[in-house]
């Protein structure tokens, strides 16, 4: 059979899998394609293993604050990948999942499978895990339960539950996603006799990349040293923000600012060492520093743990998200 030259690669791969199953006779292969027009790519949804007739639905919220554990529905259009493994199995994530689906958040936290995907399982207990990067992009794929190298600038979200009982024609599983990365933000204020006009640029020291993320618990092991290059911070008015990997070190972060002040058209540059609170930037926490710009230095009178920064007080997003 000859296919047209412009046949998408995803369709070619699917046809190859079907032909292989016919040749093997006894093999059963289900191929479901998740073609995302926005990204122009094909994301396969795994439906291998013993499936059933029980429809499993999901509803997602995000834990927004470390102190009060308050929750809010996941933002609309956020993508979430959900894995299902056999329950009552030690180290289940090291095996192939029974099912894996890519979902998109609708209003009020309802998750809908892309391109009509529906997770259907047999009666029994299952371990469920969900991952997201809190954006419209799909989460990275885990191999044998491990994401080999997590990156700075990404808001990793994770949730998991063990031995969830699926025993009914239709089951809705609540998901509460937690932040696996950490975050720093700065509120910039003027010192005596200073007039702040505009932050032109800002960079911050970031943890060295290379730590893995574990699907079974969502943990990204903290780095103990900094990367060789700083990262650009998100700027919104006089606020700065950056989402990074967890960090454990007594070495201060380096913050570099270029800022226009006192009506001088030439920006002034500052470089300051920022102490790491208690020697650790812990996963799931957002650290807010108050910074005072003086004529010759920057001081940090206070730092606290606050809500995760997705938007500022006026509703404008802070980037990178």
N, C-alpha and C positions, 0 to 999 in steps of 0.2 A: 504494500500500500504506500503510495507516494503522497506526502503531505505538502501543502503549499509552502513556499520558501519563507513566508512571514508568519508561520505557525508559532505561537508563543511557546517558550521553553517549558513553562509549567504544564501545558497540555501534552507536549511531547513526553515529559517525564511520567505523566499519569498514564498515557497509552502504553508506555514501556512497561510500567508496573502491571497493567492489566494483561498484556501479552505474556509477561513472565508467569503470572498466576495461571493462565490457561495452559502454558507449556508444562508447568509442574503438576498440574492435575489436581492434587489434593490441597494445594495452598489456597488460603483465602486472604486476599489483600483488599482492604478498603482504602480508597484514596479520596480525600476531601480537600479541595483547593480553596484557600482563602485569598482571593485576588483583591488586593487593595488598590483601588484606582488612584488614591492620593499619592501613594509611594511608588506605584508602578512595579511592585514586586509580588511574588507569590509566597505566602507563608503556609506551610503544610500544617494541618491539624491531625494529630495522631489519634486514631481510633482502633488501635490494635488491641488484642486480648479478648477476653470473654465479656461481651457487652450484654445488655438486657433491654427491657422495655420500660424501666423506671426513668422518667424524665427528671433530671436534676437541674434546678434553676439556682441562680446566685444573686445576692443583693449585697452591695459593698459600701462601706463607709471607711473613713480615714481617721485614725487617732491623731488629733491635732495638737495636743499639748501634753507634755511630759508630767506636769504637776497634777492636773485635774483629770487626766485621761478622758477629756471631752472628745466627742466624735461628730463628724459631719459627713454627709453623703459625698462620695467620690465625685469630682467634677465631671460634667457631661463630656463625652467623646474621649475620655481617658481609656487607654487600652490596658487590659489585664489578661495575663495568661494563667489558666487554671489547670493544674495537674491532678489526676486521680490515680492512686496506687492501691493495691490490695492492703486492707487493714490487718492488724495483728501480725505484722511482719517486721522483723528487726531490720533496720537500715533499708527501709522500703525504697527510698529515693535512689539507691544504687542500682535498682532494677529498672526495666522499661516501664513507663506509666501505662495503666490500663486505658487512659484517655487523656488527651490534652486539647484544650480549646482556647482560642483567642476571642476575647469578648470586648465589647465596647460599652462604656457606661452611658446610660440614658439618664433622663431626669430622675431625681430622687434616689439615685444609686442603683437602679435596676441595671443588670448586665445582660446584654443580648449577644449571642454568638455571631461572629462576622459571617456574612454570606449564608445566613440561615443555620449555622452550626448549632446542634443541640447535643448535650451530653446525656447519654442514656446508659444506665448501668443495671446490673442484676441486683437481686436482693443480697445484702451482706454489709460488712463494715469496710470502709475505705478511709485512707489517709488523703486529705485534700491539701493542696498548697497553691497559693496565688502569688504572682509577682507582677510588678509593674514598674515603669520608670516615671509614673505620674505625668504622662504626656499622651499625645495622640499617636506616638510611635510605639510599636510593639516592644515588649520586654525582650532582653537577650535570652537566648536558649541555653538551658542548663544541660550539661552532659554528665550522666551518672550522678545527678544530684549536686553538681558543682558548676558554678560560673567561674572560670579559671582566673580572670583578672578584672576586678571591678575598677571603675574609672571615677575620677573626680568630676564635679559638675553635673552629676546625675542623681536625681532623687529616687533612690531605690525604695520600693514599697514591698512589704512581704506579709503574708499571713499563712497560718497552717493549723490544722486540727487533725488529731489521730482518732482512728476507730469510730468514724461517724457512721451511724446506722442508716443505711438506705433500705427502706422497706415500705414501699408504696408507689403507686403509679406516678405520683408527682411530689417531689421534695424540693423545698427551698432552703438553701444553706446560707446563713448570714456570714459575711466576711468582714473582718475589721483589720484593715491594713495598717502596718506600722512602718515608720521610717527606719531604714537600716543604715543610712548615711548620717552625717551630722551637718550643722550649718552655723555660719557666723554672719552677723549683720552689725553694722555700725550706724549710729545716729550721730551726725556731725553737727556740733554747735559752735558758735563764735565765742571766743574769750573776750576779755575786756578790751575795748577799743578796736575790735576787729569786725569787719563787715564781710560776710560770705556771699559770693555771687554764684559760683558754678563749680562743680567738681568736673574737671576735664577728663581725668582718668584715675583708676585705682587698681592696684594689684596686691595680692596677698600670697604669702607662702602657703603651699598646699602639701598634703601628705604624699609620700612616694607611692606610686601605684604598684600593683602586683598582688595585692591580697585577694584571696578567693572569697566567694559568697556561697554559703551552704543553704541548699533548698530546704533541708529538714528543720532548720531553726532561724533562717534569715540573717545569720551572723556574718558580718564582715570583720575579720580580725583587724584591730587598729594598727596603723603604721607607727613606727618608732623614729622615723626620720623624714625629712622633707625632700620633695622632688627638687631637681636642679633648676627648674624654671618656675617662676610664680604664675598665678592665673589672674586673668582679668575679672574684676568683680562687677556684678550688676549694679547699675547706678540709677537711682530715681530721686531727683531733687537732691536733698542732703542725706540720703540714706544709701548704704552699700549693703550688698548681700552676696554670699557665695555658699553653695552646697558642695561639701567635700566628703572624702572618706574619713572614717573615725581615726583619731590620732591620740597617741600616748607619748608625751615627751615633756621634759622640763625646759627645752629650748624654745624661746619665744618665736612667734610668727613675725615676719617682716611685712609691714604695711607701707606701701608707697603711694603717695597722693600727688596729683597735679591739680591745683585748685586756684581759681580766680577769686581775689579778695581785695577789699579796700579800693575798688574801682580802678585797679591797675590792669591794663589790657594784657600784660604778660603774666601767665600763670606762675605760681610759686610752687616749688616742689618740696615735699616733706618725706622723710623716711624715718620710721619709728618701729621699735620692737614691741610687740604686743604679747604680754604674758598669757600663757595657756592656763585657764582656770583649773587649779588643783592638778596641773600636769596632764589634763585629759580633755579631749573633745569627744564626748560620749555619743554613741549611736542613738538616734531618735531625739536628740536634744538640739534646740536652736539657741545659740548664745548671742545675746544682744549687748554690744559694748556701746557705752556713751563716750564719745570722743570730743574733746574741747580743743579747738584750733587757736593757738596763741601766736604771737609774732614769730617766735623762734622754735616752738615745739608743739607737740600734741600730748595731751594728758588723757588718762582714762579713769575718771572718777568712780565708775561703777560698771559692773557686768552682771547680767542676770540671765536666767533661763526663761524663755517665753514661747508663745505659739510659733509653730513653723511658719516661715515667711513665704507665702505664695504670692500675695499682692500687698501693696501698701494700703494706707488708710483710705485713699481715694479710689481704690479698686484697680489701680494700674499695676500690671504684672512687673515683678522684678526678675531679671534674667542674669545668668542662666537659671532655668527653672529646675 
